[in-house]
Structures are given as C-alpha cells and as structure tokens.
Amino acid sequence: MKTTINQVANYLNQEVTIGVWLANKRSSGKIAFLQLRDGTGFIQGVVVKAEVSEETFQLAKSITQESSLYVTGTIVEDTRSPFGYEMQVKEIEIIQEATDYPITPKEHGTEFLMDHRHLWLRSKKQHAIMKIRDQIIQATYQFFQKEGFVKVDPPILTGSAAEGTTELFHTQYFDEEAYLSQSGQLYMEAAAMALGRVFSFGPTFRAEKSKTRRHLIEFWMIEPEMAFVTHEESLEIQENYVQFIIESVLKNCTLELKTLERNLDALQKVKAPFPRITYDKAIEMLKEKGFTDIEWGEDFGAPHETAIAESFDQPVFITHYPKDIKAFYMKPDPDREDVVLCADLIAPEGYGEIIGGSARIDDLSLMKQRYEEHSLSGDAYQWYLDLRKYGSVPHAGFGLGLERTVAWISGVEHVRETIPFPRLLNRLYP
C-alpha cells in the first residue's frame, strides 16, 4: 500500500511504501536510523540488520543525504517520537542518489542558507514555518467566508499610488507609467461598494530601503474592506480574526509549534477583546519608559512599538494617530480634527505592527480637500473620488501583513524565514 507520512496513523502495524528523501541518518552497529521526509512530514525509519537482506542494510548505511527513495516497511507506534510513529524498514529502492548536498547537519551562516534557500526549505524548521503559514492562509479564508465576505483580487499593476510614490517600484506599461501595487486597498473600497464585505489576499511591493528583521520588499497582505461598518466594528472584526487564526494554528499545527519550540502559553493568552490605548496615551507611556525625545506628532518606530507591547501580554491596539502622519483617506475623529479614526495592532513579544486600519473618509468635499492637501492627481484618482460621489456610505478596512504574523505565531526572529523565497534589499536570488 502506497501512502504518505501524514497518513501513517491509518496503517498502524501494516506494511506500506512511501516516497521519501533522506534528511539525515545515523547507525550504531547492527541498526541504521533513517530520518525520512516526504513533504507531508518527517518519520524515522529503523533498519535492523538481522531483519533485512545484507544488500538493504548496506544501502541504509551508505545512502547520502537528500537522496530520493521508496521505502517499504511496517508502521509502528513510537512514544519517544514527537510524531508518535516510526517505520520498521524492510526494503529500500533508490530513485536518485544525491551527492555533495551543500546543507549539512553542521551550522551554516545566514547568507549561505539564503543563497541555498531552494534547499534550505527542506529542513525541519523551515518546513514547520511553511506549514504554519499555510494554516494561517486556510484559516483566513475560513474566517472571512464565515463572516460573509467575498474574495476579490485587486490589480498588481496600477497607474497611481495608494499612499504616495516614494516607495513604489516603477515600470513602463506600454506608453504609460505604472507601478507595482503597494496596497490593494483603494480597489477594495470600490469592491466593497459593489459587494458589501470583501477581502483580498495577494502580493504587495515596497521599494523601502530597510534592512530590519521586520521588513521585506515583496510581501503578502490580507486586506478586508467593509461597507456600512464603523471604526469600532472594524476593530472587533480584527481582533476576532486574529484570535481565529491563532486558535486554528494551535489546533492544527501542534507538531510544527513543538518543532519550533514555540512558547504556547503566549499564544493561548490571545483572546479578544484586545486592550486599546490612544496615541496620546502611548506617548505618555513611552516617556515614562525613558523615550524622552519622542514628541506628539511623530510616528513610532520598532523600539517604540516593542516598548509599548511590553506592558501587555496580548496584542494591543494603538488608536487615534495624528492626521498628519497617516494616509490621506483616513477619516478624522468627529470630536477632534487633529486625529483620525485609525488603529495599529501591535503584536506581543517585540513583533511590532501586524495590522493597520481605519475608517475611510466618505464625505466628497472632505476627500476633495485631501486631494489638494496631498497634491493628488484628479485624473489618476477620479475613479476613487467617484466612490464618494455615487452612494457614499460609512466604511472601514484594514490590512494584515502575513509574514509578520507568521513570524509572531511561529516565534521566528526574522521575516525572511516566513516566506518561501524572500525578496530583501540585497537579495533577488534564488
């Protein structure tokens, strides 16, 4: 019977064949231990000299790392293994023998591993991170479909910028200027006016010359937009969504979290509602924590976000930022014109902002005023103005950065490990 590693529990005490790669091996006299992987998981294959042919045993001792094989044997329980099962190998058939595999069990430098990212993905830790990423994506679709959202795909090539042109990748679109999208938000607002509640999931690009552990040049965003929804209602959807994906990972990625040695207590504490503080309060907290140079009206950097997060064991919303440091489309607080109805969600444990969101301006005259203040081209943005001209309604939305969220939930230090092939300031290979 042919099967996969993640299905072996269905074949306890039965003989099966699995197509695998050899991740690692060791032998002690008359027993060879093979660490096998097939993409669905990892399992140990035990080859006992007395129970197999001499040819099979010698093969088990000589197989090279990352050679591809068919292994046949009996599945048995193994209480010492985190996986819970192992295979008592009876036969080995080599498909292709790998030679001089560059990533050996010894320590390698980051640049070396990044140069070999196409192979590094095969390692147990990287496999676990990718499985958690996949689970977050699955949970995202489940949550928004459950909440009545429609999936909409905004364009990647745009003729204008969502938040200014200084950090955009420029390209030529036949005889027109074009840019790689830094956000699908404006298009999602148009979709919300047609479909009510929508969300997108796709790649975004920022030509930001940053080398921090939180930044990528190409990353993936989940961007919901909601018609007839207030800022407060949006915050509730955000915290319920984050709680949902955490619960989904805790339920379905137990082995992966264990592989990464993730502190589960920190994740289990994540329960809505999340604490909320205003920007004003955040400034006070930072000054109390020794950031005496920070002044009202300045944006927060990574050290500021980390310091604020240290006061909470849950994600925390920072709301009501100054109007002048936020995007042109954010709705002013009706009780205070110098701040906007917005919020950044700061993850615990130093992972920084994972969500940014706001109520959107729905008044036509105010949006025209914003166009003038931000020197936005009426021609390029006429379609966006039309949304306020024809049946405008209160609406709100937000964007969640997938890679930062994966990093936080996985407990990984750098976002470069949370995307299969990271694009960094100094890296476009492989």
C-alpha positions in Angstrom: 0.0 0.0 0.0 1.4 3.4 -1.0 0.8 6.3 1.3 2.3 9.5 2.8 3.9 10.2 6.2 1.0 12.3 7.4 -1.3 9.3 6.8 0.7 6.6 8.5 -1.6 6.6 11.6 -4.2 4.9 9.4 -1.8 2.0 8.7 -0.7 1.0 12.2 1.0 -2.4 12.1 0.6 -2.6 8.3 3.2 -2.7 5.6 3.3 0.4 3.4 5.5 2.1 0.8 6.4 5.8 1.0 8.3 8.0 -1.5 10.8 10.0 0.6 14.0 11.9 0.8 16.7 11.1 3.3 17.0 14.1 5.6 19.7 12.6 7.8 20.9 9.2 9.1 23.0 7.5 11.8 23.9 4.0 12.5 25.0 2.0 15.6 26.4 -1.3 14.7 23.5 -3.5 13.6 20.9 -0.8 13.4 20.6 2.2 11.0 18.3 5.1 11.8 17.0 7.0 8.8 15.4 10.4 9.1 12.9 10.5 6.3 10.7 13.2 4.8 8.1 13.3 2.0 6.8 16.9 2.2 3.9 16.0 4.4 6.0 15.3 7.4 9.1 13.6 8.9 9.4 10.0 10.2 12.2 7.8 11.4 12.9 4.6 9.5 14.6 1.9 11.5 16.7 -0.7 9.6 17.7 -3.8 11.7 20.5 -5.8 10.1 19.1 -9.1 11.3 15.7 -8.4 9.7 16.7 -7.3 6.2 18.9 -8.5 3.4 22.6 -7.7 3.6 22.2 -5.5 0.5 19.4 -3.5 2.1 21.4 -2.9 5.3 24.5 -1.8 3.4 22.3 0.5 1.3 20.8 2.0 4.5 24.3 2.8 5.8 25.6 4.3 2.6 22.6 6.4 1.3 23.6 10.0 1.0 21.7 13.0 2.4 18.7 14.1 0.3 18.8 11.1 -2.0 15.3 10.2 -3.1 13.9 6.7 -2.2 11.0 4.4 -2.0 11.0 2.8 1.4 8.8 -0.2 2.4 8.1 -1.3 5.9 5.7 -1.7 8.8 4.3 1.3 10.7 4.6 1.0 14.5 3.9 3.4 17.4 6.9 5.2 18.9 6.1 7.0 22.1 9.6 8.6 22.2 9.0 10.5 18.9 7.0 13.8 18.8 5.4 12.4 15.7 4.3 9.2 17.5 5.2 6.7 14.8 8.1 5.1 13.0 8.7 2.7 10.2 10.4 -0.7 10.6 12.1 -0.7 7.1 12.1 -3.9 5.1 13.1 -2.6 1.6 14.8 0.4 0.1 14.7 1.4 -3.6 16.9 4.4 -4.6 15.2 6.7 -7.1 18.1 9.2 -7.4 21.3 9.4 -5.4 22.3 12.9 -4.3 26.0 13.7 -4.0 27.7 16.6 -2.0 24.4 18.1 -0.7 25.5 21.6 0.4 23.4 22.0 3.6 24.9 19.5 6.0 23.8 19.0 9.7 26.6 21.4 10.8 26.0 25.1 11.4 25.8 27.4 8.4 25.8 31.2 8.1 22.7 33.1 7.2 24.0 34.3 3.8 24.9 30.7 2.9 21.5 29.5 3.8 19.8 32.3 1.9 21.9 31.5 -1.2 20.6 28.0 -0.9 17.0 28.9 0.1 15.7 26.5 -2.6 17.3 23.7 -0.5 17.0 25.2 3.0 13.2 25.0 2.7 13.6 21.2 3.1 14.8 21.5 6.7 12.6 20.6 9.5 12.3 24.1 11.0 11.6 25.7 7.6 9.1 23.0 6.8 7.3 23.8 10.1 7.2 27.6 9.4 5.7 27.0 5.9 3.1 24.6 7.3 2.1 27.3 9.9 1.9 29.9 7.1 -0.3 27.6 5.1 -2.6 27.1 8.1 -2.9 30.9 8.6 -3.9 31.3 5.0 -6.5 28.5 5.3 -7.9 30.0 8.5 -8.1 33.4 6.8 -10.4 32.1 4.1 -12.5 30.2 6.6 -12.9 33.2 8.8 -13.9 35.7 6.1 -16.2 33.3 4.4 -17.9 32.5 7.7 -18.3 36.3 8.3 -19.9 36.8 4.8 -17.0 38.4 3.0 -16.4 37.9 -0.8 -12.8 37.3 -2.0 -11.8 40.0 -4.6 -8.5 40.3 -6.4 -7.2 43.8 -6.9 -4.7 44.6 -9.7 -0.9 44.3 -9.1 -0.1 46.9 -11.8 -1.5 50.3 -11.0 -1.3 53.8 -12.6 -1.2 55.5 -9.2 0.0 55.1 -5.7 -2.2 54.3 -2.7 -0.1 56.2 -0.2 2.4 58.3 -2.2 5.0 57.3 -4.8 8.3 57.5 -2.9 8.4 53.7 -2.1 7.0 52.3 -5.3 8.5 50.1 -8.0 8.2 51.9 -11.3 7.7 50.2 -14.6 6.6 51.0 -18.1 3.1 49.9 -19.1 3.3 50.2 -22.9 3.2 54.0 -23.3 2.1 54.8 -19.8 3.8 55.0 -16.4 2.9 52.2 -14.0 3.8 50.9 -10.5 3.8 47.6 -8.7 1.0 47.8 -6.1 1.9 48.7 -2.5 -1.7 48.0 -1.4 -4.9 46.8 -2.9 -6.9 48.9 -0.5 -8.3 51.6 -2.8 -9.6 49.0 -5.2 -11.0 47.0 -2.4 -13.1 50.1 -1.3 -14.6 50.1 -4.8 -15.3 46.3 -4.4 -17.0 46.9 -1.0 -19.3 49.5 -2.6 -20.4 46.7 -5.0 -20.3 43.6 -2.8 -20.6 44.9 0.8 -17.9 43.0 2.7 -14.8 41.9 0.7 -11.2 40.8 1.3 -8.2 40.4 -0.8 -5.1 38.2 -0.4 -2.1 38.9 -2.6 1.4 40.2 -3.0 2.4 43.8 -2.4 5.7 45.6 -3.0 7.5 48.4 -1.2 10.7 49.9 -2.5 11.7 50.8 1.0 15.5 50.6 1.6 15.1 48.9 5.0 17.2 46.0 6.4 15.3 45.4 9.6 14.1 41.9 10.7 10.5 43.1 10.1 10.8 44.2 6.5 10.5 42.6 3.1 10.5 44.1 -0.3 7.7 41.7 -1.5 5.2 40.5 1.0 1.6 39.3 1.2 -1.3 41.2 2.6 -4.9 40.3 3.7 -7.0 43.5 3.1 -10.7 43.5 4.1 -13.0 46.4 3.3 -16.5 46.7 4.7 -19.4 48.9 3.8 -21.7 50.2 6.5 -19.1 49.4 9.2 -17.8 51.8 11.8 -14.3 52.0 13.1 -15.3 50.3 16.4 -17.0 47.4 14.5 -13.8 47.0 12.4 -11.7 46.7 15.5 -13.9 43.9 16.7 -13.6 42.0 13.4 -9.8 42.5 13.5 -9.4 41.0 17.0 -11.8 38.1 16.2 -9.9 37.4 13.1 -6.5 37.3 14.9 -7.9 35.1 17.6 -9.4 32.8 15.0 -6.1 32.2 13.2 -4.2 31.7 16.5 -6.7 29.1 17.5 -6.5 27.4 14.1 -2.7 27.1 14.4 -2.8 25.9 18.0 -5.3 23.2 16.9 -3.8 22.1 13.6 0.0 22.7 13.9 0.9 21.2 17.3 3.8 19.3 15.9 5.1 22.3 14.0 4.9 24.6 17.0 6.8 21.9 19.0 9.5 21.7 16.3 10.0 25.4 16.6 10.0 25.2 20.4 7.3 27.9 20.5 6.1 29.1 23.8 2.4 28.1 23.6 1.4 29.9 26.8 2.0 33.2 25.0 -0.3 32.2 22.1 -3.0 30.8 24.3 -3.4 34.1 26.1 -4.5 35.8 22.8 -8.3 36.3 23.4 -10.5 39.1 22.2 -11.2 41.8 23.2 -7.7 43.2 23.0 -6.5 46.2 25.1 -6.8 49.6 23.4 -4.8 52.7 24.1 -4.8 56.0 22.3 -1.8 57.5 20.6 -1.8 60.2 23.3 -1.6 57.5 26.0 1.2 55.7 24.0 3.2 58.9 24.0 2.8 59.2 27.8 3.8 55.5 28.3 6.9 55.9 26.1 8.1 59.0 28.0 7.6 57.0 31.3 9.7 54.2 29.8 12.6 56.6 29.1 11.9 57.7 25.5 12.1 61.3 26.5 12.8 62.5 22.9 9.5 61.3 21.4 7.1 64.2 20.7 3.4 64.3 19.9 3.1 64.1 16.1 6.0 61.7 15.5 5.4 58.2 14.2 6.5 55.1 16.2 9.5 53.0 15.2 10.2 49.4 16.1 11.7 50.2 19.6 8.7 52.3 20.5 6.2 49.6 19.4 8.2 46.9 21.3 8.3 49.1 24.5 4.5 49.6 24.4 3.9 45.9 23.8 5.9 45.0 26.9 3.1 46.4 29.0 0.6 43.9 27.7 0.6 40.1 27.2 -2.0 40.4 24.4 -1.9 42.3 21.1 -2.7 45.9 21.7 -4.5 48.5 19.6 -3.0 52.0 19.4 -5.8 54.2 18.1 -6.3 57.9 17.1 -3.0 58.8 15.5 -2.3 62.3 14.4 -3.9 63.1 11.0 -0.6 64.4 9.6 1.3 61.1 9.9 -1.4 58.9 8.4 -2.8 58.3 4.9 -5.0 60.9 3.1 -8.1 58.6 3.1 -8.4 58.1 6.9 -11.5 59.7 8.5 -11.0 62.4 11.1 -12.4 61.9 14.6 -15.6 64.0 14.6 -14.8 65.1 18.1 -11.2 66.0 17.3 -10.0 67.1 13.9 -6.2 66.6 14.5 -6.5 62.8 14.9 -8.0 60.1 12.7 -10.2 57.1 13.4 -7.5 54.5 12.9 -5.6 51.8 14.8 -2.4 49.8 14.5 -2.4 46.4 16.1 0.9 45.7 17.9 1.8 42.1 18.4 3.4 41.0 21.7 7.0 39.8 22.2 8.6 42.5 20.0 7.0 41.6 16.7 5.6 45.0 16.0 2.7 46.2 13.9 0.8 43.4 12.2 -2.4 45.3 11.3 -3.1 48.8 10.2 -6.7 50.0 9.7 -9.1 52.9 9.8 -12.5 54.3 9.0 -12.3 55.8 5.5 -13.4 59.3 4.5 -16.9 59.0 3.0 -17.6 62.8 2.5 -17.0 64.0 -1.0 -16.0 67.6 -0.1 -13.5 66.4 2.6 -11.9 63.9 0.2 -11.5 66.7 -2.4 -9.8 68.7 0.2 -7.5 65.8 1.0 -6.6 65.6 -2.7 -5.5 69.2 -2.7 -3.5 68.8 0.5 -1.7 65.8 -0.8 -1.3 67.0 -4.4 -3.1 64.0 -5.7 -3.9 64.0 -9.4 -7.6 64.4 -10.1 -7.2 62.4 -13.4 -5.5 59.4 -11.8 -7.8 59.3 -8.8 -11.1 60.3 -10.3 -12.4 56.8 -10.0 -11.7 56.8 -6.3 -13.5 60.1 -5.9 -16.5 58.6 -7.7 -16.9 56.2 -4.7 -17.8 59.3 -2.6 -19.9 60.8 -5.4 -22.3 57.9 -6.1 -23.9 56.5 -3.0 -21.2 57.0 -0.4 -21.6 55.2 2.9 -19.6 54.9 6.1 -17.0 52.2 5.6 -13.8 50.9 7.2 -11.0 48.4 6.4 -7.6 47.1 7.4 -4.6 45.3 6.2 -2.7 42.4 7.9 0.8 41.6 6.9 1.1 37.9 6.5 4.8 37.5 7.1 5.0 39.4 10.3 2.0 37.5 11.6 3.7 34.2 10.7 6.9 35.3 12.4 5.0 36.2 15.6 2.9 33.0 15.7 5.9 30.8 14.8 8.2 32.6 17.2 10.7 33.2 14.4 13.1 36.2 14.8 13.3 37.4 11.2 10.6 37.6 8.5 13.0 36.3 5.8 12.2 32.8 7.1 8.4 33.3 6.9 8.1 33.5 3.1 9.3 30.7 0.7 11.6 32.9 -1.4 12.2 36.3 0.4 13.0 39.5 -1.6 15.3 41.7 0.5 17.1 44.9 -0.1 20.2 43.0 -1.2 18.6 39.8 -2.4 16.8 38.7 -5.6 18.3 35.2 -5.7 17.2 32.5 -5.8 
